[in-house]
Amino acid sequence: MVIFFRKICLPIIFIITVSFEATAQKGLVPVINQQEQHLFHSTTNGKSYHLAVSLPPHYSPADSLKYPVLYLLDGSFSFPIAHATRTLLDMFGEIEEVIIVGIGDEWERSYEPWMTNRWADYTPSSDPKSDTNPAYLQYFDLPEGSLVSGGGSVFLDVIQNEIIPFIDSHYNTSADRGISGHSFGGLFAGYCLFTTSDLFSRFGILSPSFWWNSNEIFDLEKSFSTKNSTLDAQVFMTVGSLEGASMISKMTAFADALQNRNYKGLNLSSHIFENETHNSVVAASISRTLRVLYGKQP
């Protein structure tokens, strides 16, 4: 009888224990709309950033589960779109459970602080000709000298050595990180693709400003290819069909260049959204980026 009890009951106890532990690791009842805000001050460049964090529906700080993290540039406008979209996609489990972090600048009553900060942070090199272009200054009603480019490497240092450690210390994160940005943010994401070997593995390069500084991103890719045959990354690129021939041609040329290198480990896809402008395409691009980079396989 004792032997029978051991044979039958002990496996049952084991199953119950494992089930209880699994339940403790991941709550059965999802909690939607979990988001938190932080005002983060960088000691590297002296700037302050608004960090908005969107958490998965089963997230609990008491869990030992680790989640991938997607860092969104221009978080002041991209984060609300991404958070609402992920809430809908989570409803039927269409994407992985991922922590989304929006890195934003001041976005209250004026475009000025947003434009001047991103102009500096997202550009990999200094381009005085673009800095003094009257079109940008007049359109955003900016004073002369307010646009100063070339802070990309410093901003990357802020992300790598300050923002990521901050997020890792406050949330249950894994080393699986992605970065996504639109326009200048797309330029910066492309720059990260070749300058951060282990920092990011998923990239959303949306309507990228690859015209910057005489198309230097293409030279960066070419230089990278002479030393590397492997590029372990999942890359999704988009552009709107109404953005103009130059924007479309540069995105497609960049995608073709990556494809033609036959990099080992590269998973590349792209999409042109019909009848969308440079700004109207943002929402569609963010939604598709979540599904492509974090979509669950059927």
C-alpha positions in Angstrom: 0.0 0.0 0.0 2.9 2.4 0.9 4.6 1.6 -2.4 1.3 2.2 -4.3 0.9 5.6 -2.5 4.4 6.6 -3.5 3.9 5.5 -7.1 0.6 7.3 -7.6 0.6 10.3 -5.1 4.1 11.5 -5.4 3.9 12.3 -9.1 0.6 14.1 -8.4 2.2 16.2 -5.7 5.0 17.0 -8.1 2.6 18.1 -10.8 0.7 20.3 -8.3 3.9 21.8 -7.1 5.2 22.6 -10.6 1.8 24.0 -11.5 1.8 26.2 -8.4 5.3 27.5 -9.2 4.3 28.3 -12.8 1.2 30.1 -11.6 3.3 32.1 -9.1 5.7 33.1 -12.0 2.9 34.3 -14.2 -0.5 35.6 -13.0 -3.5 33.9 -14.6 -5.5 37.1 -14.7 -4.0 39.7 -17.1 -3.8 43.3 -15.9 -4.1 45.8 -18.8 -2.8 49.3 -19.1 0.2 48.9 -16.8 2.4 51.9 -17.4 4.8 53.9 -15.4 6.7 57.2 -15.8 10.1 58.4 -14.8 12.0 61.7 -15.2 15.6 60.7 -15.9 18.5 63.1 -15.8 21.7 62.1 -17.6 25.0 63.0 -16.1 26.7 62.3 -19.5 25.1 65.1 -21.5 23.2 67.0 -18.8 19.8 66.4 -20.4 16.6 65.2 -18.9 14.4 62.5 -20.5 10.9 61.3 -19.9 11.0 57.5 -19.7 7.5 56.0 -20.2 7.3 52.2 -19.5 4.6 49.9 -20.9 4.4 46.6 -19.1 3.1 43.2 -20.3 -0.4 42.1 -19.0 1.1 39.4 -16.7 3.9 41.5 -15.4 4.6 41.5 -11.7 7.7 42.8 -9.9 7.5 39.8 -7.7 8.0 37.4 -10.6 11.4 36.0 -11.6 10.4 36.0 -15.3 12.6 38.2 -17.5 11.1 40.2 -20.4 12.6 41.5 -23.6 12.7 45.3 -23.9 11.9 47.6 -26.9 13.3 51.1 -26.7 11.3 53.6 -28.6 12.8 56.9 -29.7 10.7 60.1 -29.8 8.8 58.5 -27.0 6.7 61.7 -26.4 4.6 60.8 -29.4 5.5 57.2 -30.2 4.9 55.8 -26.7 1.2 56.5 -26.5 0.7 54.9 -29.9 2.8 51.9 -29.0 1.1 51.4 -25.6 -2.4 51.5 -27.0 -1.4 49.2 -29.8 0.2 46.6 -27.6 -2.8 46.6 -25.3 -5.0 45.6 -28.3 -2.5 43.1 -29.6 -2.1 41.6 -26.1 -5.8 41.0 -26.0 -5.5 37.9 -28.2 -1.9 37.1 -27.6 -0.7 38.4 -31.0 2.8 39.5 -29.7 5.3 38.4 -27.2 5.1 39.8 -23.7 7.6 42.7 -24.0 8.4 45.8 -22.0 8.2 49.0 -24.1 10.3 52.0 -23.0 9.6 55.4 -24.7 12.6 57.8 -24.5 11.0 61.2 -24.8 11.9 64.9 -24.6 9.7 67.8 -23.5 6.4 67.7 -25.5 4.0 70.1 -24.0 3.3 73.5 -25.6 6.1 73.9 -28.2 7.9 71.8 -30.8 11.1 73.7 -30.1 12.6 71.6 -27.2 11.6 68.4 -28.9 13.1 69.4 -32.3 16.4 70.8 -30.9 17.0 67.8 -28.6 16.3 65.1 -31.2 18.3 67.0 -33.8 21.4 66.7 -31.5 20.8 63.3 -30.1 19.7 61.3 -33.2 22.3 62.6 -35.7 25.6 60.5 -35.9 27.7 63.4 -37.3 27.8 67.1 -37.5 26.3 68.7 -40.6 26.5 72.5 -40.4 24.8 72.9 -43.7 21.7 71.2 -42.4 22.0 73.0 -39.0 21.6 76.3 -40.7 19.0 75.4 -43.3 16.3 78.1 -43.2 13.6 75.6 -44.1 14.0 73.8 -40.7 14.5 76.9 -38.7 11.5 78.7 -40.2 9.1 75.7 -40.1 9.6 75.1 -36.4 10.1 78.8 -35.6 13.6 78.2 -34.2 16.2 80.9 -33.5 19.4 80.8 -35.5 22.0 78.5 -33.9 19.5 76.4 -32.1 20.1 73.3 -34.2 23.4 71.6 -33.4 23.9 68.2 -34.9 26.3 65.4 -34.2 25.5 64.1 -30.7 24.6 60.6 -31.7 27.6 58.9 -30.2 27.0 60.7 -26.9 23.3 59.8 -26.9 24.1 56.2 -27.6 26.4 56.3 -24.5 23.5 57.7 -22.5 21.3 54.8 -23.6 23.9 52.1 -23.1 25.5 53.3 -19.8 22.6 55.1 -18.1 19.1 54.5 -19.4 19.4 50.7 -19.9 21.0 50.1 -16.5 18.3 52.2 -15.0 15.5 50.2 -16.6 17.3 46.9 -15.8 17.5 47.9 -12.1 13.8 48.7 -11.9 12.2 46.0 -14.0 12.5 42.3 -14.8 14.4 42.6 -18.1 16.4 40.2 -20.2 19.4 41.0 -22.5 17.0 40.8 -25.5 16.7 44.4 -26.5 15.3 46.2 -29.5 15.3 49.8 -30.7 12.9 51.6 -33.0 12.7 55.1 -34.3 11.1 57.2 -37.0 12.7 59.8 -39.3 15.8 61.0 -37.4 15.0 58.2 -35.0 15.2 55.8 -37.9 18.6 57.2 -38.8 19.8 56.7 -35.3 18.4 53.1 -35.2 20.3 52.4 -38.5 23.4 53.9 -36.9 23.0 51.5 -33.9 22.8 48.6 -36.3 26.5 48.9 -37.1 27.9 50.4 -33.9 26.4 48.2 -31.1 27.5 44.6 -31.4 25.6 43.2 -28.4 23.4 46.0 -27.2 20.4 45.5 -29.6 19.2 42.5 -31.6 15.9 43.9 -33.0 15.6 47.1 -35.1 12.6 49.1 -36.3 14.0 51.6 -38.9 11.0 53.7 -39.8 11.0 56.4 -42.5 14.7 56.9 -41.9 16.5 60.1 -42.7 19.2 58.3 -44.6 19.9 61.5 -46.7 21.7 62.9 -43.6 25.2 64.3 -44.3 25.5 63.1 -47.9 24.0 59.6 -47.3 26.8 58.7 -44.9 24.8 55.7 -43.5 25.7 53.9 -46.7 29.4 54.5 -46.1 29.0 53.2 -42.6 27.3 50.0 -43.8 30.0 49.5 -46.5 32.8 50.0 -43.9 31.0 47.5 -41.6 30.8 44.9 -44.4 34.5 44.9 -45.0 35.2 43.7 -41.5 32.0 41.6 -40.8 30.2 38.8 -42.5 27.8 38.3 -39.7 25.0 40.6 -38.6 22.8 39.0 -35.9 19.8 41.2 -36.1 16.1 41.2 -36.9 15.5 44.4 -39.0 12.2 45.9 -40.1 12.1 48.9 -42.4 9.2 51.0 -43.5 8.3 54.2 -45.5 5.1 55.8 -46.7 4.4 55.9 -50.4 3.7 59.7 -50.2 7.0 60.5 -48.5 8.7 61.3 -51.8 11.0 59.5 -54.2 14.2 60.3 -52.3 12.9 58.9 -49.0 11.6 55.7 -50.6 14.6 55.2 -52.8 17.0 55.5 -49.9 15.1 53.1 -47.7 14.9 50.5 -50.5 18.5 51.0 -51.5 19.6 50.5 -47.9 17.5 47.3 -47.6 18.9 46.1 -50.9 22.5 46.8 -49.7 21.9 44.7 -46.6 20.3 41.9 -48.5 23.0 41.8 -51.1 25.7 41.4 -48.5 24.3 38.0 -47.4 25.1 38.7 -43.8 24.8 35.6 -41.7 22.2 36.0 -39.0 20.3 38.8 -40.6 16.5 38.6 -40.7 15.4 41.6 -42.9 11.9 42.7 -44.0 10.5 46.0 -45.3 7.2 47.5 -46.2 5.9 50.6 -48.1 2.6 51.8 -46.7 0.4 53.0 -49.5 -1.1 56.5 -49.4 0.8 57.5 -46.2 2.9 60.7 -45.6 6.0 61.0 -43.5 3.9 61.8 -40.4 0.7 59.9 -41.1 2.7 56.6 -41.5 3.9 56.7 -37.9 1.0 54.9 -36.3 0.9 52.2 -39.0 4.7 51.7 -38.8 4.7 51.3 -35.0 1.9 48.8 -35.1 3.6 46.8 -37.8 6.9 47.0 -36.1 5.5 45.4 -33.0 3.9 42.6 -35.0 7.1 41.9 -37.1 9.7 42.1 -34.4 7.6 40.6 -31.6 4.8 38.8 -33.3 4.0 35.2 -32.2 4.4 32.6 -34.8 1.1 30.8 -35.7 
